[in-house]
């Protein structure tokens, strides 16, 4: 009888996930094989498994169910688990799920509900309307549509494209003129994105009440029966609160200063959101806001949150990548709540859009005692855009210190060191 020891990854198997799996393999004395399935239209789709650091590579037309079945069927009895990292890969995950029917996976419906903001809000409201803000969904900028928004949601409000990544084209509107202009701009950009990605769906925008309060997020593991294992909370600082005319997560910190009772209340609301979407056999990334009226859900994703692998490892010695696999294998995740220290992840954007002409402080940051990692996404000469216009950050910095005051001091130093200059035009 063939051994069930293949862990199937969607599109890519990160080096961290493969490393965690190898450590676990040595610990329990069981060998695992790593497989990746990706579209053969992908520019790297024709690479060999060894080039990608995996044991098996499946490459086929993922828009053709028969091709997926043909690729996976010979290995069906050898698959142990399937996992997916990254919001951009969830559409592929949905196509693969029907072809691994005997593995522990979320349903294709729950993946859709948790990646499309309109479905998500509707499901939240049907389950418990107290956990979600007032909202409406629009597909045009007609007068009756604007009136519906004013009557149903009111100002200030937030616009979010239904099926795009979390910060992409997210905009705050304080009055009617701003709403009309931003809607027109957003629909124009969404249509272009959809055309570029061969998506034939009608662009829709979620318009919801803007909530006031402190923002947090928490990752959790949901087993096949809906039991939830929560990781520690992470505090968000938005770019808007730091003076950017943009809506993105500028700073993430853990541990937080939340009291136990408040954490329990937040977990209860997060649990309702997870169950509202019927999510199972998955990691869940839940974003929340703590308002005067209690905890509310911003959104939820069927995936690991940004920076969570590094942050949970540094502050709690939690192997988030491994736990994401374990929960899909039907095993209990390993979660430590012991605090090793304090972690901060900073995402730097340019204050003004334009061509990057200068990026200073990158080398200096690496001399800080709290420094752990830095990733650069822009080179001098490249264009910098705000998140709401589809842009990505210039660089990310991860800091860690066993002492909170020393971390806070280094955060301040890092913020002063980084200097990003742009110039209008190409």
N, C-alpha and C positions, 0 to 999 in steps of 0.2 A: 504494500500500500504506500502511495506517495505521501511524503511528509508535507504538512501545511506549515510552510515557513517563509513564504514570500510576502513582504510588505510592499504594497503597490502605492506609488506616489503619482499624483496628477501633475503632469507637465515638468516638474523638477523635484529632485530630492536634495534638499539643502545639505551642505557639508555638516552643519550642526546636528541635523536629524540623523544622518548616517553615523556620525561619531557617537551620538547618544545610544543608538541601537547597538553598535559594536560593544560599547561598555556594558550595556545590559546583557548582551549575549555572553560575554565573558563571566559576568556575575552569576548568571543562572545556568551556565553550561549548555546553552542551546544555540544552535546556529540559525541565523536568519539570512535570507537573500533579499536584496533591494531591487525593485523593478520600477520603471517609470513608463507611463504611457503619455504620448504627446502626438500632436497633429503632424503628419508628414509634410504639411504645407509650411510648418515652422521652419525658419531658416537654419535651425540646428537639428531639424527632424531627422536628417539623414546621418547624423553622427552615430558612432558605435557606442555600445554600452560602456566600454572601458573609458572612452573619452569623457563620459559624464560621471564616472566614478560609481557606477551601479553594475549589478550583475546581469540584469535583463532590461532591454529596451524595446518597447512596443511603439511602432510608428505607423499610423494609418490615418485615413480621412475620418476625423471625428464627427463629421456631419452625416456620415453613413453608418447607421446601426449595424448593418451586416458586416462591414469591415471591422468594427469594434469587436463584434462577436467572434469573427474569424480569428482575430489576434489573441483574444483572451481565453477562448474555450479550451484549448489544449492544456492550459494551466489552472483551470477553474478549481480543481481539487487540491491545488498546492497553495492557493492564496490564503493568508492568515488574516490580513487586514488591509484596508485601503484608506489613505488619508489625503487631505488636500490643504495646501497652505496658500494663502493669498486670495484676496477678493477677486482678482482678475481671472483666477482659475476655476471659480465656482461653476461657471457655465459648462466647462468641460466635465467637471465632477458629476453634474446632473446627467450628462450623456452617458457616463460610464456606469453609474449606479445600477441601472437595470441589467447590466451584464455581469454583475457579481452578486447574484440574488441571495446567496447564503452567507454573506459577510454582514457584520454589524455596521450598518450605515444609516445616516439620516434618510428620510424619504425625499424624493425629488421635489415634492410639493413644499416641504419644510425648507429646503435649500432655496427655492424660488421665493417663498414668503420672507425669508431672512436676508435676501439680497436685493429685493425690490421694495423701495421705501413705501410705495402706495399700498401694496399687499400687507406689508408689515404693520402699518398704522391701522388698517382695517381689522386685522386679526387682533391687535392689541385692544382696540375699542370693543370688539365683540366679546373678548374674554373678560376685560375689566377696564372700563373707560377712565377710571381714576388714575391709571398709570401713564396715560398719554395726553399730550396737549390737544387743544382744538386744532382741526386741520381740514383742508379740502384739497382736491386734486384737479388740476386744470390742464388743458391741452391747447389753449389759444389765448389771445389777448383781447377778445371782444369786450364790448362795454358791459354786457350781462355777466361775463366772467369776472371782471373787476368788481362789479357790484356784489357778486356772490362772495368774493374773498373778503370784502369790507364787512358784509353782514355776518358771515360765518366765522371769520377768524379775527378781524380787526388788526389795528397797528399797535406796536411794532410787530413785525412778522419775519419769518425766515423762509426763503425759497430753497428747495433742494430738488435737483433732478432725480427722478424716480429710480433709475437703474445705473447710476454712476457711483464712483468711489466716494468715500465719506466727505472729503473737503471740496471735491470738484464742483465748481460753479455754485457753491453755497453762498447765498447773499442775504444780507439783512436789509429790510425796507421799513422806513418810518412814515412814509406818506404815499398818496396815490400816484403822483408823478414818478417817484422813484420806483414804485412797483411796476408801472407800465413799461418804463425804460428797461428795467432789469429783466422783466419777463421776455421782452422782444430780443434782447441780447442773448439771454440764456437759450431760448428756442433756436436761435440762429446757430449758436455754438453746438447745441445738442444734435441738431440735424447733421452738421458737418462730422461730428464724432461718430454718429450712427452710420453715415455714409462711408466713412473711412474704415469702419469695422464691419461693413456689410450687414448691418442690423436693419430689418425691415419693419420694426415696430413703430407705432406712433409715439413721438416724444411726449412725455407727461412730466409735470412738475408738481411736487408736493409743496403746498403752502401751509405753514403751521404757525401757531402762536409762539412768539419768542418768550422763553421762560427765563426768569432771573434767578440766579443762585450759583453755587459752587459746582463745578463739573468734576465728575469722577468716572472711572471705568473699572471693571473687574472681569477677569477671565475665569471661566468655570468649565468643568468637565461633566458631560451629561452621559450617563450610561444608557443601555438599551431599554431600561425600564423607566427612564425619566428621573432617576436619582441624580442629584446635583452635588458636585464637590467644588466648593469655591476656593479660589486663590485669594491672596490679599488685595485690597483696593489700591488704586493708583489715582493720584490727584492730577487734574488737568489745569493748565493755565492757557487760555486762548490767546491767539495773536492779537485779537481785537483789544483785549484788556492791556496789552503791552504797547498800544499805540499804532498798530497796523490797521490799515483800512482793508482788512481781509479776515476771513474766517477759517482758521486752521489751529491745530494744537501746537502751541509754541513750546510748552514745557510739561513734562510728566515727572511726578515725584512719588516714590514709595520708600518706606511706609508713610501713611497719612497720619493726621492728628485726630482722625475720627474716633469717637468713643464706641465701645462695644455695642451699646444699644442702637446707635445710629448705623453701625455696620450691619447688624441683624435686620434692621428695617430696610436697608438698601438691598440686602440679599433677598429679602422676601419679595420686593418689587422685581428684582432681576429674575427670580424664580418664576414669577407670574409671566414675565415676558417670554422666557424660554419655553414654558409650557403652552403659552398662547400660540406659539409657532410650531408646536409639536416636535421640537428639535430633540434628537436622541443620537447616541453613539457619535458624539462630536464634542469638540471644544467650542465654547461660545464666548464671544467678546461682547460685553454689554457696556454701553455708555449711558450714564445717568446724570441727572442734575438734582441737587438737593435744594429744594425751594422752601418757602415759608409754609407751603401747603403739603410738604412731604416730598418723598423721592418720586421723580418722574423718569421715564425712559426717553433717551435721545434716539438711540437706535441699537440694533443688535446684529452681529455677524456670526455665521457658522464657522469660525476660524480663530486662530491665534491673533491677538492684538499686536499692534506695532510696538516694537521695542520690548515686548513682554519676555521673550526668551532671555535677553540680557538682564533685564531688571529683576526678574524673579530669581535668576541664578545668583546674581550678586547680593541681593538683599536677604534672600531666604534659602539659598542653595536648593531651589526647586528646579528640576530638569523639565522645563515646560515642553520641549520637543519630544522627550520620551513619554511624558504623560499623555500627550496628544495621540501617540501611537497606542499606548496601553489601554486607553478608554475604548478604542476601536477594536482592540483584541479581546474586550470583555473583562479586562483586569482593572483592579482598583488603582487609581493614580496615587503617587507618592508625594504628599504635600506636607512640607514643614512650615510651621508658623513662627519658628525661632528667628529673631531678627539678627542678621549678621552685620548690618550697616544700612546706609542710606544711599539711594540711587536717584539720579536725575538724568533724563534724556532731553536734550535741547534740539529744536529744529529751527535753523536760521533761514529766513527768507530776506530778500532785498526789500528795503523800505519803499523803493520806487521801481516800477517795471522798466525794462530796457536792456541794453547790452551790458554784460558784466565787464567793467574796465579795471576793477581792482578788488582783490580779496586778501585782506591782511589779518594776521593774528593766528592763523592755523598752526604754525609751528610753535608759537608761544604757548598756546593752550596745552600742548603736549608736555609742557614742563610742570604743569599743575600737579600737586600731590594726589588730587582726586581723579586725575585723567585716566580713562579706561579705553575709549575708542573714538575714532572720528571717521566719517565717511563724507567724501566730497562728491557732489553731483553736477557741479557746473565748473567750467573752465573759463578763463578770461577770453572774452570774445563771443561767448554764447549768450542767448537771450534768457532773461529772467522774467517770469510771470508770477502773478499772485495765484494762490491756490484756487480762488474763486474763478479764475480765468483758465484753469487747467494746468497751472504751473506746478513744478516740484521745488522743494527747498534747495538752497545752495549747498548746505552741509548739515550733518547731524553730529552731535557730540554727546557722549555718554560719560558721566562722572559718578564716582562712588567713593564714599568715605565712611569709616566706622563711626565717626562722630558727626552729628547733624550740624553743629555750628561751623565746623570746618568745611563741610560740603557746601553750606549756604555761602560761605565766604568765597569758595572757588567758583560757584555759579556766578556770583557777582563779578569776579575777576574775568571769567570767560566771556560774559556779556560785554564787558568793557573792551576786551581784546579783539573780538571779531568786528571787522570793519568791511562792509560790503558796499561798493560804489557801482552805480549803473549810469548809463547814458542813453537818452532817448534815441530811437532809431535803430537801424540795422548795421 
